Amino acid sequence: MSSIEYTVTGMTCEHCERAVSEEVGRIEGVAVVDVSANRGTLVITSAQPVDDAQVLAAVDEAGYSAVRA
């Protein structure tokens, strides 16, 4: 399993965390999603490579912006 961290802007609460987690969790291969509004981070863990573009698009779909840390 490998982990990738992203910096997410615009999150302020648990609802924000849930929205990002739900969208990113739909990506095939993502096993664990850890989102923190306090730290402004998203960490995904997967057994196979996950395309950054898919992750960034999922975060955008949730209404936020992200960049790979």
N, C-alpha and C positions, 0 to 999 in steps of 0.2 A: 504494500500500500504506500502511496506517496501523497504528500500534502502540498497544496499551493495556496499562498496567501494573497489576498487582494485588499486594497484600501478602498473603502466605500464612503462616498460623501452624501450627506443629506439625511442620514438616519438619525432619529432623535429618541426613539422609544421601542418598546417591545413589539408593537404593531409593525413598525418598520422592519425589525429583525425577522418577524414571522413572514412578512411579504417577500423579503429577499430569500429566506430559507425555503419557502414553498416553491418559488420559481426556479431556483438553482437545483433544488432537490429533484426536479423533473428531468434533469439532464441524465441521459443514459451513462452509466458507469460511476456516477457520484454516489459514494457510500455514506459519507458523513458530511454534514454542513454545520459549521460553527460560525454564528454571526454575532457580533457585538456592536451595538450602537454606541456604547461608551467609548470603545477603542476605535470605532470606525473601520472594523476589519471583517473580512469574510475569509474563512479557511475551509477549503474543501479537501476531502480525503477520498481517493479513488484507487481501485485496483488496476485500472487501465488509464492510459493518457486521456485527458479531457481537453477539448479545444477551447482555448482562451476566448475565442470569439463567441462561443456558445454561452460561456459564463457571463461575459460582459453584456451580451444581449439579454440574458435572463435578468440580470440586475437592472438593466434599463427598462425591461418590461415591468418590473416591480416599482419603477418610478425613481430610481437612484442612479448614480454614476459610480463606476469602479475602474481602477487600474491595477495591474498586477504589481504587487509590492516587490 
